[in-house]
Amino acid sequence: SHALSAHTTNVIHGNAPYVILGDGFNPLTDLRQIIGLNFPDGQGGYNWISAWDAGVAIKAPPGMHFNQVMSHSVVSDGYAHNIPYLTVGDADGDEAGGYVSGYLKATWYENGEQIPNDRLGNELWGCGGPYKLRVEVWNIQANTPYGAPNNRYYGNNWVEYTVIPHNQSICYLRPNDMG
């Protein structure tokens, strides 16, 4: 009598896992989808600003503080964070135990210098700016414990937003500047 082996000699290749956005449905197709901003609207809520709109200057609402701006639910504090609310999907059903690896960092700058962390709780200064907020992601990857392939690498990307204080003003003039 002959018995059948439970082992296969070849790995069965299926589909790579993918990142599912925070809505729990849509797949990540472009890293710019996760480097947009949740920007205070001045009334206690937030507006979504897409990374595709990064070329347009954003006017801050009255009283806005640097640390009120979030990128994909990550505070803009200049530190690398794991990205919350992203999950893993897999067309082959291999997503159980899957996770997203990689980091997001959102950093404020004024005149090319990083704004110190002890100032991030402050209101944007009307005599300062325009401010830059650089949002970057790196090593973004969907991973599953099994399946072949068991990961998909999305890579790195960044975008820079320009933020103008609500009450931007000229705070000093030298006499010779009056022409």
VEXZADREN-644397 format. One record per residue: residue number from 0; chain; z, x, y of N, C-alpha, C in turn. Coordinates in steps of 0.05 Angstrom, whole numbers, plus 5000, padded with zeros to 4 digits. Each point is the difference from the previous one (the first is absolute). Last residue first. Layout:
% VEXZADREN-644397
{NUM, 'A', {Z, X, Y}, {Z, X, Y}, {Z, X, Y}}
...
% end
This chain:
% VEXZADREN-644397
{178, 'A', {5034, 5229, 7064}, {4973, 5004, 5008}, {4995, 4995, 5028}}
{177, 'A', {5081, 5001, 4939}, {4992, 4976, 5015}, {4972, 5002, 5012}}
{176, 'A', {5054, 5069, 4952}, {4985, 4983, 4983}, {4989, 4975, 5014}}
{175, 'A', {5059, 5067, 5039}, {4972, 5009, 5000}, {4983, 4983, 4981}}
{174, 'A', {5096, 4984, 5006}, {4986, 4994, 5025}, {4970, 5008, 5000}}
{173, 'A', {5047, 4973, 4908}, {5004, 5023, 5019}, {4983, 4994, 5025}}
{172, 'A', {5046, 4928, 4929}, {4975, 5011, 5011}, {5008, 5024, 5018}}
{171, 'A', {5043, 4930, 4916}, {5003, 5020, 5021}, {4972, 5008, 5009}}
{170, 'A', {5013, 4931, 4936}, {5028, 5004, 5007}, {5004, 5021, 5022}}
{169, 'A', {4927, 4924, 4959}, {4999, 5027, 5010}, {5028, 5005, 5012}}
{168, 'A', {4985, 4929, 4919}, {4998, 5004, 5028}, {4998, 5029, 5007}}
{167, 'A', {5006, 4917, 4917}, {4991, 5027, 5006}, {4996, 5002, 5031}}
{166, 'A', {5042, 4930, 4936}, {5003, 5004, 5029}, {4991, 5027, 5009}}
{165, 'A', {4991, 4975, 4908}, {4996, 4975, 5014}, {5000, 5004, 5030}}
{164, 'A', {4970, 5082, 4937}, {5024, 4985, 5006}, {4993, 4975, 5016}}
{163, 'A', {4932, 5043, 4929}, {5006, 5001, 5029}, {5025, 4984, 5005}}
{162, 'A', {4949, 5051, 4911}, {5018, 4978, 5009}, {5007, 5006, 5029}}
{161, 'A', {4926, 5029, 4916}, {5009, 5006, 5027}, {5016, 4976, 5010}}
{160, 'A', {4976, 5041, 4895}, {5000, 4978, 5019}, {5009, 5010, 5027}}
{159, 'A', {4955, 5044, 4904}, {5018, 5004, 5023}, {4996, 4977, 5020}}
{158, 'A', {4987, 5027, 4886}, {4989, 4988, 5024}, {5020, 5004, 5023}}
{157, 'A', {4973, 5037, 4889}, {5018, 4996, 5023}, {4985, 4987, 5023}}
{156, 'A', {5000, 5029, 4884}, {4986, 4991, 5024}, {5021, 4999, 5022}}
{155, 'A', {4980, 5029, 4885}, {5015, 5002, 5025}, {4984, 4988, 5023}}
{154, 'A', {4996, 4981, 4886}, {4998, 5022, 5019}, {5018, 4997, 5024}}
{153, 'A', {4982, 4949, 4912}, {4987, 4990, 5024}, {4998, 5021, 5022}}
{152, 'A', {5009, 4992, 4885}, {5008, 5015, 5024}, {4984, 4990, 5024}}
{151, 'A', {5034, 4961, 4899}, {4977, 5001, 5019}, {5010, 5013, 5026}}
{150, 'A', {5030, 4991, 4886}, {5006, 5003, 5028}, {4973, 4998, 5016}}
{149, 'A', {5008, 4998, 4903}, {5025, 4987, 5007}, {5008, 5006, 5029}}
{148, 'A', {4903, 4988, 4935}, {5017, 5018, 5015}, {5026, 4985, 5008}}
{147, 'A', {5001, 4977, 4930}, {4982, 5023, 5006}, {4976, 4989, 5016}}
{146, 'A', {5111, 4973, 4968}, {4972, 4993, 5006}, {4984, 5025, 5007}}
{145, 'A', {5109, 4988, 5017}, {4981, 5003, 4978}, {4973, 4989, 5009}}
{144, 'A', {5074, 5005, 5060}, {5010, 5017, 4979}, {4981, 5004, 4977}}
{143, 'A', {4968, 4985, 5104}, {5011, 4984, 4978}, {5010, 5018, 4978}}
{142, 'A', {4970, 5003, 5115}, {5007, 5012, 4974}, {5010, 4980, 4980}}
{141, 'A', {4946, 5020, 5103}, {5010, 4980, 4982}, {5004, 5012, 4973}}
{140, 'A', {4999, 5049, 5102}, {4990, 4998, 4973}, {5013, 4976, 4985}}
{139, 'A', {4993, 5066, 5098}, {5003, 4973, 4991}, {4986, 4997, 4972}}
{138, 'A', {5016, 5079, 5065}, {5004, 4999, 4971}, {5005, 4972, 4990}}
{137, 'A', {5011, 5001, 5102}, {4989, 5021, 4984}, {5009, 4997, 4971}}
{136, 'A', {4993, 4955, 5110}, {5008, 4996, 4972}, {4987, 5023, 4984}}
{135, 'A', {5028, 4974, 5112}, {4985, 5014, 4979}, {5011, 4993, 4972}}
{134, 'A', {5000, 4978, 5115}, {5008, 4989, 4974}, {4983, 5014, 4979}}
{133, 'A', {5031, 5014, 5110}, {4983, 5009, 4978}, {5012, 4989, 4974}}
{132, 'A', {5005, 4978, 5110}, {5014, 4995, 4974}, {4980, 5007, 4978}}
{131, 'A', {5014, 5020, 5114}, {4983, 5000, 4976}, {5018, 4994, 4976}}
{130, 'A', {5005, 4979, 5114}, {5012, 5011, 4975}, {4979, 4999, 4978}}
{129, 'A', {4986, 5008, 5112}, {5000, 4983, 4977}, {5010, 5015, 4975}}
{128, 'A', {5062, 5012, 5057}, {4977, 4990, 4987}, {4974, 5009, 5014}}
{127, 'A', {5096, 4983, 5052}, {4989, 5017, 4979}, {4974, 4989, 4989}}
{126, 'A', {5058, 4959, 5065}, {4988, 5023, 5013}, {4987, 5019, 4979}}
{125, 'A', {5047, 4920, 4973}, {4977, 4993, 5017}, {4986, 5023, 5013}}
{124, 'A', {5055, 5000, 4905}, {5004, 5006, 5028}, {4975, 4994, 5016}}
{123, 'A', {5040, 4955, 4907}, {4979, 5017, 5010}, {5003, 5003, 5030}}
{122, 'A', {5088, 4983, 4943}, {4977, 4985, 5010}, {4979, 5020, 5010}}
{121, 'A', {5070, 5031, 4923}, {4997, 4995, 5029}, {4975, 4982, 5005}}
{120, 'A', {5030, 5041, 4916}, {5013, 4974, 5005}, {4998, 4992, 5029}}
{119, 'A', {4966, 5084, 4969}, {4984, 4979, 4988}, {5013, 4972, 5004}}
{118, 'A', {5032, 5092, 5025}, {4988, 4983, 5021}, {4985, 4976, 4989}}
{117, 'A', {5042, 5070, 4947}, {5021, 4987, 5015}, {4990, 4984, 5023}}
{116, 'A', {4940, 5051, 4943}, {5012, 4976, 4987}, {5022, 4987, 5016}}
{115, 'A', {4920, 5054, 5049}, {5023, 5006, 4984}, {5012, 4974, 4988}}
{114, 'A', {4896, 5016, 5023}, {5023, 4989, 5014}, {5024, 5004, 4981}}
{113, 'A', {4912, 5064, 5002}, {5013, 4979, 4985}, {5024, 4990, 5016}}
{112, 'A', {4913, 5041, 5048}, {5025, 5008, 4989}, {5013, 4977, 4985}}
{111, 'A', {4917, 4995, 5052}, {4996, 5018, 4978}, {5025, 5010, 4986}}
{110, 'A', {5000, 4935, 5073}, {4987, 5025, 5010}, {4998, 5021, 4977}}
{109, 'A', {5053, 4929, 4963}, {4995, 4998, 5028}, {4990, 5027, 5010}}
{108, 'A', {5016, 4940, 4899}, {4994, 5024, 5016}, {4997, 4992, 5030}}
{107, 'A', {5037, 4960, 4893}, {4994, 4997, 5028}, {4997, 5027, 5014}}
{106, 'A', {4986, 4965, 4893}, {5013, 5019, 5018}, {4991, 4995, 5029}}
{105, 'A', {5002, 4965, 4888}, {4991, 4991, 5027}, {5017, 5015, 5020}}
{104, 'A', {4970, 5003, 4887}, {5017, 5010, 5022}, {4988, 4991, 5026}}
{103, 'A', {4996, 4986, 4883}, {4991, 4991, 5027}, {5019, 5012, 5020}}
{102, 'A', {4970, 5021, 4888}, {5018, 4998, 5023}, {4986, 4990, 5025}}
{101, 'A', {4996, 5002, 4880}, {4989, 5009, 5026}, {5019, 4993, 5022}}
{100, 'A', {4983, 4949, 4900}, {5012, 5025, 5011}, {4985, 5007, 5026}}
{99, 'A', {5018, 4907, 4935}, {4983, 5014, 5020}, {5015, 5024, 5009}}
{98, 'A', {5005, 4945, 4901}, {5012, 5005, 5026}, {4980, 5014, 5018}}
{97, 'A', {5017, 4942, 4896}, {4985, 5015, 5019}, {5014, 5004, 5026}}
{96, 'A', {5025, 4949, 4918}, {5013, 5026, 5005}, {4985, 5017, 5020}}
{95, 'A', {4940, 4929, 4959}, {5029, 4999, 4995}, {5012, 5027, 5004}}
{94, 'A', {4903, 4979, 5004}, {5016, 5005, 5024}, {5030, 4999, 4996}}
{93, 'A', {4913, 4989, 4943}, {5018, 5023, 4996}, {5020, 5004, 5023}}
{92, 'A', {4922, 4936, 4983}, {5026, 4990, 4994}, {5021, 5022, 4996}}
{91, 'A', {4904, 5005, 5026}, {5004, 5000, 4971}, {5028, 4990, 4993}}
{90, 'A', {4970, 5010, 5091}, {4983, 4980, 4987}, {5004, 4998, 4970}}
{89, 'A', {5073, 5028, 5075}, {4982, 5014, 4981}, {4984, 4978, 4986}}
{88, 'A', {5076, 5023, 5090}, {4985, 4981, 4983}, {4982, 5017, 4982}}
{87, 'A', {5094, 5015, 5067}, {4977, 5010, 4985}, {4988, 4978, 4984}}
{86, 'A', {5057, 5003, 5100}, {5003, 4998, 4971}, {4974, 5010, 4987}}
{85, 'A', {5060, 5000, 5101}, {4975, 5005, 4986}, {5005, 4999, 4970}}
{84, 'A', {5069, 4993, 5069}, {4984, 4975, 4997}, {4972, 5005, 4989}}
{83, 'A', {5051, 5084, 5048}, {5010, 4976, 4987}, {4978, 4978, 4997}}
{82, 'A', {4998, 5112, 5006}, {4989, 4976, 5013}, {5010, 4975, 4984}}
{81, 'A', {5048, 5100, 5018}, {4985, 4985, 4980}, {4991, 4975, 5013}}
{80, 'A', {5017, 5080, 5066}, {5013, 4978, 4986}, {4982, 4991, 4977}}
{79, 'A', {5018, 5085, 5081}, {4984, 4989, 4978}, {5016, 4979, 4984}}
{78, 'A', {5017, 5022, 5107}, {5007, 5009, 4973}, {4981, 4987, 4980}}
{77, 'A', {5002, 4981, 5097}, {4991, 5028, 4995}, {5007, 5011, 4973}}
{76, 'A', {5015, 4908, 5038}, {5021, 5020, 5006}, {4992, 5029, 4995}}
{75, 'A', {4972, 4891, 4998}, {4985, 5023, 5011}, {5020, 5021, 5010}}
{74, 'A', {5009, 4925, 4916}, {5007, 5005, 5028}, {4986, 5026, 5010}}
{73, 'A', {4964, 4930, 4924}, {5014, 5026, 5002}, {5005, 5006, 5030}}
{72, 'A', {4949, 4924, 4963}, {5029, 4997, 4996}, {5015, 5026, 4999}}
{71, 'A', {4907, 4999, 5023}, {5003, 4990, 4972}, {5030, 5000, 4993}}
{70, 'A', {5000, 5036, 5086}, {4974, 5002, 4987}, {5004, 4994, 4970}}
{69, 'A', {5054, 4978, 5101}, {5000, 5006, 4971}, {4971, 5004, 4991}}
{68, 'A', {5067, 4997, 5096}, {4973, 5000, 4988}, {5001, 5009, 4971}}
{67, 'A', {5076, 5001, 5058}, {4994, 4973, 4992}, {4972, 4997, 4988}}
{66, 'A', {5042, 5082, 5038}, {5006, 4994, 4972}, {4996, 4971, 4992}}
{65, 'A', {4986, 5031, 5092}, {4983, 5014, 4982}, {5004, 4991, 4971}}
{64, 'A', {5023, 4929, 5075}, {5011, 5027, 4992}, {4980, 5012, 4980}}
{63, 'A', {4991, 4919, 5082}, {4994, 5010, 4973}, {5012, 5028, 4996}}
{62, 'A', {4998, 4937, 5081}, {5025, 5007, 4985}, {4995, 5011, 4972}}
{61, 'A', {4919, 4946, 5042}, {5024, 5009, 5015}, {5023, 5006, 4980}}
{60, 'A', {4905, 5013, 4957}, {5013, 4978, 5013}, {5025, 5010, 5016}}
{59, 'A', {4910, 5061, 4981}, {5026, 4993, 4989}, {5012, 4975, 5015}}
{58, 'A', {4894, 5028, 4984}, {5021, 4998, 5021}, {5026, 4990, 4987}}
{57, 'A', {4912, 5058, 4961}, {5018, 4977, 4996}, {5020, 5000, 5022}}
{56, 'A', {4893, 5041, 4984}, {5027, 5005, 5009}, {5017, 4974, 4997}}
{55, 'A', {4915, 5027, 4938}, {5006, 4983, 5023}, {5029, 5005, 5008}}
{54, 'A', {4958, 5039, 4922}, {4987, 5011, 5024}, {5007, 4985, 5025}}
{53, 'A', {5028, 4973, 4909}, {5016, 5022, 5012}, {4987, 5012, 5025}}
{52, 'A', {4976, 4926, 4934}, {5002, 4995, 5029}, {5015, 5023, 5014}}
{51, 'A', {4988, 4995, 4905}, {4973, 5000, 5010}, {5000, 4996, 5031}}
{50, 'A', {5080, 4995, 4949}, {4992, 5028, 5004}, {4971, 5001, 5011}}
{49, 'A', {5060, 4912, 5019}, {4985, 5013, 4978}, {4993, 5029, 5008}}
{48, 'A', {5082, 4932, 5027}, {4979, 5015, 5013}, {4986, 5016, 4978}}
{47, 'A', {5070, 4909, 5009}, {4988, 5021, 4983}, {4977, 5012, 5016}}
{46, 'A', {5094, 4955, 5039}, {4971, 4996, 4997}, {4990, 5023, 4982}}
{45, 'A', {5103, 4950, 5014}, {4982, 5024, 4998}, {4971, 4990, 4998}}
{44, 'A', {5101, 4959, 5044}, {4983, 5002, 4976}, {4983, 5025, 5001}}
{43, 'A', {5061, 4972, 5070}, {5016, 5001, 4975}, {4983, 5002, 4975}}
{42, 'A', {4965, 5000, 5090}, {5014, 4975, 4997}, {5016, 4999, 4974}}
{41, 'A', {4942, 5073, 5029}, {5016, 4994, 5024}, {5015, 4974, 4998}}
{40, 'A', {4944, 5047, 4932}, {4985, 4983, 5018}, {5015, 4992, 5025}}
{39, 'A', {4998, 5089, 4925}, {5015, 4979, 5013}, {4983, 4983, 5020}}
{38, 'A', {4957, 5049, 4914}, {5007, 5007, 5027}, {5015, 4977, 5014}}
{37, 'A', {4964, 5046, 4904}, {5014, 4975, 5007}, {5012, 5007, 5027}}
{36, 'A', {4911, 5051, 4956}, {5027, 4998, 5013}, {5010, 4972, 5000}}
{35, 'A', {4930, 5063, 4931}, {5001, 4983, 5024}, {5028, 4999, 5011}}
{34, 'A', {4963, 5044, 4918}, {5010, 5015, 5023}, {4997, 4985, 5026}}
{33, 'A', {4970, 4973, 4909}, {5029, 5003, 4999}, {5011, 5017, 5023}}
{32, 'A', {4906, 4979, 4987}, {5013, 4974, 4996}, {5031, 5003, 5000}}
{31, 'A', {4938, 5074, 5003}, {5007, 4989, 5027}, {5013, 4973, 4997}}
{30, 'A', {4965, 5048, 4924}, {5027, 5007, 5008}, {5008, 4989, 5028}}
{29, 'A', {4932, 4953, 4931}, {4998, 5020, 5021}, {5028, 5006, 5010}}
{28, 'A', {4988, 4939, 4930}, {4973, 5011, 4998}, {4996, 5023, 5021}}
{27, 'A', {5081, 4936, 4945}, {4995, 5020, 5020}, {4972, 5011, 4996}}
{26, 'A', {5024, 4899, 4967}, {5002, 5028, 4993}, {4995, 5018, 5024}}
{25, 'A', {5045, 4897, 4995}, {4976, 5016, 5007}, {5003, 5029, 4992}}
{24, 'A', {5073, 4937, 4982}, {4975, 4990, 4990}, {4977, 5020, 5004}}
{23, 'A', {5094, 5002, 5033}, {5002, 4995, 4971}, {4974, 4992, 4987}}
{22, 'A', {5026, 5029, 5093}, {4996, 4971, 4996}, {5001, 4992, 4971}}
{21, 'A', {5005, 5092, 5031}, {5025, 4985, 5002}, {4997, 4970, 4998}}
{20, 'A', {4926, 5064, 4953}, {5012, 4999, 5026}, {5025, 4982, 5000}}
{19, 'A', {4960, 5057, 4917}, {4998, 4973, 5010}, {5016, 5000, 5026}}
{18, 'A', {4949, 5081, 4939}, {5022, 4991, 5017}, {4994, 4972, 5009}}
{17, 'A', {4964, 5042, 4904}, {4994, 4999, 5029}, {5025, 4990, 5015}}
{16, 'A', {4961, 5047, 4897}, {5017, 4982, 5015}, {4993, 5001, 5029}}
{15, 'A', {4925, 5020, 4926}, {5022, 5013, 5014}, {5017, 4979, 5014}}
{14, 'A', {4943, 4979, 4909}, {4998, 5001, 5030}, {5024, 5014, 5011}}
{13, 'A', {4970, 5024, 4901}, {4998, 4974, 5014}, {4996, 5004, 5029}}
{12, 'A', {4993, 5055, 4898}, {5000, 5001, 5029}, {4995, 4973, 5012}}
{11, 'A', {5041, 5043, 4905}, {4984, 4978, 5010}, {5002, 5001, 5031}}
{10, 'A', {5009, 5082, 4925}, {5014, 4984, 5021}, {4981, 4979, 5010}}
{9, 'A', {4995, 5042, 4899}, {4990, 5001, 5027}, {5017, 4984, 5019}}
{8, 'A', {5019, 5005, 4907}, {4993, 5027, 5006}, {4989, 5004, 5028}}
{7, 'A', {5077, 4930, 4957}, {4972, 5002, 5008}, {4993, 5029, 5006}}
{6, 'A', {5077, 4949, 4932}, {4994, 5019, 5021}, {4970, 4998, 5007}}
{5, 'A', {5048, 4955, 4928}, {5006, 4987, 5026}, {4993, 5018, 5023}}
{4, 'A', {4957, 4995, 4895}, {5017, 5014, 5019}, {5004, 4984, 5026}}
{3, 'A', {4980, 4964, 4896}, {4988, 5005, 5026}, {5020, 5014, 5018}}
{2, 'A', {4993, 5005, 4888}, {5013, 4988, 5023}, {4985, 5006, 5026}}
{1, 'A', {4974, 4993, 4887}, {4998, 5015, 5026}, {5014, 4984, 5022}}
{0, 'A', {5002, 5009, 4884}, {5000, 4983, 5023}, {5000, 5018, 5025}}
% end
